[in-house]
Amino acid sequence: MKKRIGMLILSLTMLVHSAVAAEPEQVVARLLDHLEAGRIAEAEAMFTPQMAEAVPAESLSTLWNSLGTLKSRGLAAISTHEGMQLVLVPLQFSNGRFVAQVVVDKQEKVAGLMLRPAAPEQAAPAPANASYHEIDFVVPQARGALPGTLSLPKGEGPFPAVVLVHGSGPQDRDETVGPNRPFLDVARGLAAQGIAVLRYDKRSRARPQDLNGDFSIDDETTDDAVAALTALGADRSIDGKRLFVLGHSQGAMLAPRIAQRSPEVRGVVLWAAPARSLLQIIPEQTRRLLSVDGQLGPKAEEQLAMLDTQIAAALGDQEVEASKLPLGAPQSFWKSIEAVDARGDARSLRKPLLLLHGGRDFQVTAIDWRMWNESLEGQQEVQLREYSALNHLGIAGDGPASPQEYMQPGNVDPVMISDLARWLKAQK
């Protein structure tokens, strides 16, 4: 699946009219000048008619403003791609570092623009005096192994252990979003309290070639998580009778399914778990991202209508190419994930279950949390914990959460990690 909630990437096609020859970086500078000065109409005037219709000016304004104040621009780097000039400009905003990728054609017209988060700086190594160490750990799979990291407590084992399962999109082992690395925080926080943690690069990131053509949610996520649990349980430093799976977001939706296929699993943790189908949640998230001051313009309404059409096609009987479906994922993926019954799987699991939810989560909302509470009421060995100040990444904040918050550096709440550690240790 090609979209990650909190990446803030927008692809546009634009047209620039100029009677005076200009270098590609000058064209890009003019475009950025318009955006920085808030001259959205001038920026929209550079669009091709097709993109002016497809991308409402209010959405462009919302995107740019969500990044905060532009503090500085870096030097442009230019390369040639398919007869066009690709210009990359580093941008430092108050809400984080981004890169403007702009394509300029032979007629000095802007043929494309992408604003994407800059590559994160390399994570700092574990402190030398930490009570754990980190080692490379490869998850074996017939389709191709996945690289990972095992955070292992120091001292004599065997240790209880957790496998972390990512949310949607091509996630790395730290589940990096902007400057934040929630899986790194969880892994080191638990390892410091005597619990081993395995995190690995998701197949869609490490080996995207394995997901060409038709694939299912099991191909993308479930099978690799099962393989990771099997490999970790066989490690002599791990207590194979105290093995857990922790899923975040989409991974939480699949965690009961993963546990059903992993007899060695002792318990399951669902963090920010959707209770509904992703195809029900995606329109809500899209509406929120397209709204300006809570309102939708006509073009935004058209985009939502187009998304509804794509969703209907994804679930229909007629074959439709992936490019015409939500997030560019194939029909096989959507039908397989639509068939997942997360709440039913959790109810029938018969294993200790812990659910964690942030009260400021705007991706998996109070609606989902209420549905989980109702669905699991009266179930044995189930605990549900809500943290009112936490967002989807487990980071504390004030007021309503928003995508731009993901670009602010933070750490997963240590209280939540400590609560998680206590629950894991209590499962004997």
N, C-alpha and C positions, 0 to 999 in steps of 0.2 A: 504494500500500500504506500502511495507516494506522498501522503500528506502527513505531517507531524503538527498535533494541536500545540500553539505557542511559538511556531517558527516564523510567522508573519511574512510569508513570501508571496509576492504579487507579480505575475507576468503580464506585460503590456506590450502592444505594438503601436508605434508612434510614427508620425510623419512631420518632417521639418521642411519649410519652404525658405529658401535663401537665395538671393541673387548673387551673393558674394561667396566665393569659395572659402570653406572653413575646414580646419583640421578636425578630425573626429573628436579630439578632446575638447575643442572649442564648442562643438555642438553639445557635448555632454555638459560642459560648464554652464551653458546657457539654460539648459533644462534644469539643472540643479539650482541655478539662481532663481528661476521661477518658483520652484518648490520651496526653497528656503525663505523667500520673501512672501510666501502665501499667495502667489499669483496663480492660483489653480486654474483659472480660466485660460491664462496664457499657456500653461502646461497642457491643458486639454486641447487647446488649439493645435498642438503639435501631433495629436493623435490622428491615425487614419480614421476614416468614417466608421469602419467596422469596430475599431476599438473604442471610439468615442461612444458608440452605442453599447458595447459589451461592458465597458468599465465606467461606471458613473463617476463624475467629478467628485461627488461627496465621498465616495469610497477611497479615492486617491488621497483626498484631504485627510480622511480619518486615519489612513495608514501612515502618512507622513507625520501627522501630529502625534500619533501614538508612540513614535520613537523619541519624543522629547525635543529639546533644543539641539540644533546642530552646532557642535562645538568646533569642529575642524574637518577639513578635507585632506586626504593624503594625496600623494603623487599618482597620476593616472598611469596605468600600464596598458599597452595596446598590443593586440595580436590579431592575426587574420584567420577568419573561419568561414569557409564556403563563400569566398569572395567578398565578405563583409568584414568590417573592423569591430573587434570586441574590445570595449574600453572598460577597465575595472578601476573604480575609484573607492578607496577606503574612506569611510565616514564615521566620525566619532560623535555619537549623540549622547545626550544626558542619560538616556535609558540603555545605552550599550553601544557596542561596535558593530557596524554593518558594512557591507560592500555593495555598491551600485554596479550592476553589470549591464552595460548599455551596448547594443548592437547598432552600428552606423553603416548604412549601405553606400553604394557607389555614388548615389545622387545626394550624399550628405544628409540623408534622412535617417531619423532614429527608427530602427526596425524592431527594437525590443528593449525592455527595461526590466530588471529584476533587482529587488532590494532584499538581500538575504543577510542573516546574521553572520558576522565574521567567524572564521574557524576559532574555536576556543583555544586558549592557551593550554599547554600541557598541564595536566593535574600535578600538583606537588606530590613527591613521594611520601610514603608514610613516615612520620617522625622516627628518628633513630631510637628514641627511648620509648616507643610505643610498645604496648603489651601484646602486639601481634606483628606478623610480617605478611608480605604479599608475594605470591609466587604465580608464575604462568600456569594456566590450566587449560588444556585443550578438550573441547567437547567433541567426542568422536561421532561421526555420522556417515552413513554410506554415501550420501549425496555430497559430502564434503565437510571436513571438520571446521569448528568455529573456535576462534581464539577467545580466551577468557582470563580472568584473574581470580585467584582464591585468596581471600583474606583469612589467615589462619592464626588463631591465638597461640602465643608462645606457651611452652610448658608441655606437660604430658597429656596426651589425648587418651582415648578418642573423644572428639568434641561433637556436640550437636551441631547441625549444619542447615543452612537455608540456601535454596536456589532462587534467584531473583528473575522474574519474567516481565519483560518490557511492555509498555503501552504501544499504541499504534505508530506506524511509520518505521523508517530505517534507523533504528536506535543503536547507539554504541553501548558498550558495557556499563558506562556510567549513567546512561539515560540522559545525556547532556541536552539541556535546553538553555540557550544563551550562555551566560556564565555559570549556570547552576548544574550540579551533578548529583541529583537525588540518590541514585543507586550507590555512588561512591560514599555519600554521607551515611547511608544505612549500613553498608558493608563494614565500614570502619567503626561506626558506632556500636554495632553488634559484636564485631571481633574484639573490641576493647573490653567487652563484657563476657568474653569466653565462648562466643558462638561463631563458628566458621561460616563464611558467606561466599558463594560462587556467583559471579556476574560475568556475562559473556556478550560478545557482539551479536546482534540479531542477524539472521540470515539475509534479510533484505538490505542490510548494510555491508556485511562482510562478504557475501556471495550473491549479489543480486541476480547474477546470471542463472542461478538455480530456480528463479521464479519467473522466467520468461514464459509467455503463453498462459495457459490455464493453470491455476494453482488454487489450493484451498487454505483455509485458516490453519488446518493441521500442518500443511506444508510450510506455512510461514512461521508458525509459533509453536503449536502443541507438540509436534514430534521432537523438535529440538529440546524443549524443556524436559520431556520425558527422558531423552538421551542424557541430558545434563544431570538429572537426578540419579539415573543408573550409574553413570560414571563417578559421580561424587560419592554415592553410597558404597562403592567398591574401594574407595581410597582408605588405606589403613589408619590414617589420622582422623577419620570420621566415624562417629557412632552411627552405624547403619540403621539402628532402631530409633533414632531421634533425628530423622530427616524431614525437612519441611519445605514447602513451596510457598513463596510470596509473590503474588501477581499485582502489578500496578495498572490501573486503568483497563485497557483492553486485556492486559495480562491477568488482571483480577477476574474479569469475566470468564476467562478460560482456566483459571486456577483449579476449580473443582473438577473440570474435565481432565486436566492434566493429572490430578491426584487419583482419579478413577482409573487411569491407565498406568499408575505407578504404585503397585501394592506396598512398596517399601515406605511410602510417605506416612509420617506420623500425624501431621496436622497441616492446616492450610490457612494462609493469611490473605485476605482480600483488602487491598488498599485502593480507595477511590474507585470502587467497582460499579460499572454501569448495571442497572437492573433491567434496562430496556435494550432493544435492538439498537445497534449503532446507526442504522438508517432512520431511526426515530430521533436520535440525538443530534446527528449532523445538521439537519435543518435548523434546529434551535441554536446551535453554535454559529452557524452561518448568518442567521438573522441578527444575532448579537454583534457579530463582527462588522456587518454592513450598516448597522444603524448609526445614525448621527444624532446625539442627544435624545436617544430613544425613539427616533423617527426613521422611517424608510422612505427614500425617494422612489420615483417611478422606475428608474433603471435597476435599483436594488430589488424592487418587487419582481421585475422581469427575471433577474438572476435566480431568485428563489423559486420562481415558477419553472425555470429551466432545470433547477436541481430536482424539483418534484418529478419532472418528466424523466430525468436520468434515474431516479430511484425506482420509478415504476418500470422502466426498461430493465433495470438490474434484476428485478424480481419477476419479470415476465417470462413467458415461454419462448418467445422469439429470440434467436441469437443476435447479440449486439456486441460490436467491438468495444474493447476496453476504453478507448479514447472517448467514447460517448457515454461513459458511466461515471458515477461519483468517484472522484480522486484518481481516475484513470485505472482503477483496479478491475480485473476481469469479472465477468458474470459468475464464474465458478467460485470466486472468492466471496462475493456478496451472498450467494445462495448458501454457501457453507457456513458463514458466520451468522446468517439469519436463522439457521437451523439450531444454533447453540441455545440451550435453555439454561442460563447460568443459575437462576434461582432454583429450578428443578434439580439441577446437578448438585447444588449445595445442600438442599434438603435431604437428598438421598445419600449423601456422602458417608455419614456415620463415622466421622472423624472430627477431632477438635477443630473448631473454626473460629477465627478472629477477623472481624471487619473493622477497618479504620476509615474514617471519613472526615474531611475538612469542611467546616461550616462556611468557608468562603470559596468553595470550589464552584466555579461557574461552568465547568465542563461536565462533571458528574454532579448533578444538583441535588437539592433537598428532595425533589420528587423521587429520585432513585433511592436515596437514603431511607425515605419513608417506606418505599416498596420493599426494601430489604428487611426493615424492621417488621413489617406485617407478614412477610413471607416466612421469616425464621422464628416468629413468636412461638414460644413453647418448645423449641428444639433444644435437645440436650447438647451440652459441650459447645455452646455457641456464645460468644461474647461480641458485643457491638460497642464501639467507642467513637464518639464524635469530639472533634477539637475545633471549637468555634472560631479560632483565629487563623486556621491554616487554609492554604489554597490547595490546588490540585497537586502541587509538587511537595506538599507537606511543609511549606515555608510560611511562617507567621507574618501577618500584616494587619493593616487597619482599613476599614471601609470596604466597599465592593471590590472584588478582585477583577483584573483585566489582563489581556494578553501582554500589554507592555510591562506588567509587573514581572513577567518571566525574564525580562531582560535586565532586571536589577539583581545583583548578586545576593545570594542568601544561602541558608543551610536548612536542611530538614530539622524540624523541631526536636531538640534532644529529649524532651519529655515524652514525645511519641515513641522515639527509639527506645527509651528506657522501659516504657510500658510494654513495648513489643518484646524486649529481652526478657522481662519478667514472665510474660505469658509463655514464651518459648521454653524457658527453663522449667516452668511448672508442668509441662507435658512430659511425663516420665514414661 
